[in-house]
Amino acid sequence: MKLLLTSAGINNKSIHDALVDMLGKPIADSNALCIPTAMYGHPWVGPGVRAWQFISGKSENPMVDLGWKSVGVLELTALPSIDEERWVPLVRETDALLVSGGDALYLCHWMRESGLADLLPSLQAVYVGMSAGSMVMAPNIGEFFVGWTPPDGGDDTLGLVDFAIFPHLDHEMLPGNTMAAAERWAAGMQGPAYAIDDLTAIQVIGRTAEVVSEGNWKHFSA
């Protein structure tokens, strides 16, 4: 599976071009499924208008509104209650998964509960994450980002990449997300990490990670 891990969506030409390259065809010829689940676990987002804005492509973070051939909704909290044959073929056939921001641990919990986490490594789709949707791919997120608490506690996430992500670096609405804070966060992580701003993404193909940026970012070695 190919990963495009963003802080704030497909919001500049460099990230857009990376997505098209990973798809191997125009966005207009590609089908996508959007996953809003992470939004429900975050107190600043939650269910309601923000989730509708993401699903309908009216969010300020471009993902759903890129001109896809089709876009469907994959709600992870619903999947445990329906048969796998109702949704697994749909996921296997899609070209892209568009995964919203929100709470990374809440998203991780429902990725596991739904069975999507086990399915992800075998998919041919491009996984496009935003904020928490990107952070969930890491081995863990660090205490700085713990909000919703999973039943077993801790800050472990899926571990499908070997690095952690500090998103929204130097965001004007998040005064705590400074480079100094990112450095303190990275010092407490067990592996390599990236701090990325909203104009930056990390492209992962196989075992190779490459930064795609028109903004600011920093890599922290293990």
C-alpha positions in Angstrom: 0.0 0.0 0.0 1.1 3.5 -0.8 0.8 6.2 1.9 0.5 10.0 1.5 0.6 11.4 5.0 -0.4 15.0 5.2 -0.9 17.6 7.9 -3.8 19.4 6.3 -4.8 17.7 3.1 -3.9 18.1 -0.6 -3.4 21.9 -0.4 -0.6 22.7 -2.7 0.7 21.6 -6.1 3.6 19.5 -4.8 1.4 17.3 -2.7 -1.3 17.2 -5.4 1.3 16.1 -8.0 2.6 13.4 -5.5 -0.9 12.1 -5.2 -1.4 11.8 -8.9 1.9 10.0 -9.3 1.0 7.5 -6.6 -2.5 6.9 -8.2 -0.9 6.3 -11.6 -3.8 8.0 -13.3 -5.7 11.3 -13.1 -7.9 12.0 -10.1 -10.8 12.3 -12.4 -10.4 8.6 -13.3 -10.0 7.5 -9.7 -12.6 6.3 -7.2 -12.2 7.2 -3.5 -13.7 6.3 -0.1 -13.6 8.9 2.7 -13.3 7.9 6.3 -14.6 10.6 8.8 -14.3 8.4 11.9 -11.4 10.2 13.7 -13.5 13.3 13.9 -16.0 11.9 16.3 -13.3 11.3 19.0 -12.0 14.9 19.0 -13.6 17.5 21.2 -12.9 20.3 18.7 -14.6 18.4 15.9 -17.0 15.7 16.9 -20.1 14.6 15.0 -22.2 17.2 13.3 -21.3 20.0 10.9 -17.5 19.3 10.7 -18.0 15.7 9.7 -20.6 16.8 7.1 -18.2 19.4 5.7 -15.5 16.7 5.3 -17.8 14.2 3.7 -19.4 16.7 1.4 -16.1 18.2 0.3 -16.8 21.6 1.9 -13.9 21.4 4.4 -11.1 23.9 4.3 -8.7 21.0 3.9 -8.9 19.7 0.3 -9.3 15.9 0.1 -12.8 15.0 -1.0 -13.3 17.9 -3.3 -10.4 17.2 -5.7 -12.6 16.0 -8.6 -12.7 12.3 -8.0 -14.6 10.1 -10.4 -16.7 9.0 -7.4 -16.5 9.4 -3.6 -18.1 7.1 -1.0 -18.2 7.0 2.7 -16.6 4.3 4.8 -17.7 4.7 8.4 -15.6 2.4 10.6 -17.8 2.4 13.6 -20.5 0.7 11.5 -18.4 -2.0 10.0 -18.4 -4.5 13.0 -22.2 -4.7 12.7 -22.3 -5.7 9.0 -20.9 -8.7 7.1 -17.4 -8.3 5.6 -18.7 -9.1 2.1 -20.7 -5.9 2.3 -17.6 -3.7 2.6 -14.3 -5.5 2.1 -14.7 -5.8 -1.8 -15.5 -2.1 -1.9 -12.3 -1.3 -0.1 -10.2 -3.6 -2.2 -11.5 -2.0 -5.4 -11.1 1.6 -4.5 -8.2 3.7 -5.7 -7.8 5.9 -2.6 -8.8 6.1 1.0 -9.2 9.6 2.3 -8.8 9.6 6.1 -9.8 12.7 8.0 -8.1 14.3 11.0 -9.5 14.2 14.5 -8.3 11.9 17.3 -5.6 9.4 16.3 -6.2 6.9 19.2 -10.0 6.9 18.5 -9.3 6.3 14.8 -6.8 3.5 15.7 -9.3 1.8 18.0 -12.0 1.7 15.2 -9.5 0.7 12.5 -8.7 -2.4 14.6 -12.3 -3.1 15.8 -13.6 -2.8 12.2 -10.9 -5.1 10.7 -9.6 -2.3 8.4 -6.2 -2.3 10.1 -5.6 -5.9 9.2 -6.7 -5.2 5.6 -4.6 -2.1 5.0 -1.2 -3.8 4.2 -2.7 -5.8 1.4 -4.5 -3.0 -0.4 -3.5 -1.5 -3.7 -5.2 1.8 -2.8 -3.4 5.0 -2.0 -4.0 5.9 1.6 -4.3 9.6 2.0 -4.2 10.7 5.7 -4.7 14.1 7.2 -3.4 15.0 10.7 -4.7 12.1 12.9 -5.3 10.1 9.7 -1.6 10.3 9.2 -0.5 10.0 12.8 -2.3 6.6 13.2 0.2 4.9 10.8 3.0 5.5 13.4 4.1 3.1 16.1 2.8 5.6 18.7 1.8 9.2 18.9 3.4 10.4 22.2 1.7 11.8 25.3 1.5 15.3 23.8 -1.3 14.1 21.4 -3.2 11.8 23.8 -6.9 12.9 24.0 -9.4 10.1 23.8 -8.2 7.1 25.9 -8.5 3.6 24.4 -9.8 0.8 26.6 -6.3 -0.6 27.1 -4.7 2.8 27.7 -1.4 3.8 26.2 -0.6 5.7 23.0 0.2 2.9 20.6 -1.0 3.2 17.0 -0.8 0.9 14.0 2.9 0.8 13.4 2.6 0.6 9.6 5.5 3.1 9.3 8.5 3.3 11.6 8.3 7.0 12.3 5.9 9.3 14.2 4.4 12.5 13.0 3.9 15.9 14.8 1.4 17.7 12.5 0.3 21.4 12.2 3.8 22.7 13.0 3.6 26.5 13.8 -0.1 26.7 13.1 -1.6 30.0 14.1 -4.6 28.4 15.7 -2.4 25.9 17.7 0.1 28.1 19.7 1.5 25.0 21.4 2.6 23.4 18.2 6.0 25.1 18.0 9.3 23.7 16.9 10.5 23.7 20.5 7.4 21.7 21.5 8.1 19.3 18.6 11.7 18.8 19.7 10.6 18.0 23.3 8.0 15.6 21.9 10.5 13.9 19.6 13.0 13.5 22.5 10.4 11.3 24.2 9.7 9.1 21.2 11.4 5.7 20.8 12.0 6.0 17.0 12.5 8.5 14.3 9.9 11.3 13.9 8.9 14.2 11.7 7.4 17.6 12.5 5.5 18.9 9.5 3.5 22.0 8.8 0.3 22.2 6.8 2.1 22.6 3.5 4.0 19.4 4.0 3.4 15.7 3.5 5.3 12.4 3.8 5.1 10.0 0.8 5.7 6.4 1.7 6.1 3.8 -1.1 7.3 0.4 0.2 10.0 1.1 2.8 11.0 4.5 1.3 9.7 7.7 2.9 10.1 11.0 1.1 9.1 14.5 2.3 7.0 16.5 -0.1 6.9 20.1 1.0 6.3 23.8 0.1 6.6 24.7 3.8 8.6 23.8 7.0 9.4 20.5 8.5 12.1 18.7 10.5 13.3 15.1 10.7 14.3 13.8 14.1 16.5 10.7 14.1 15.9 7.8 16.6 
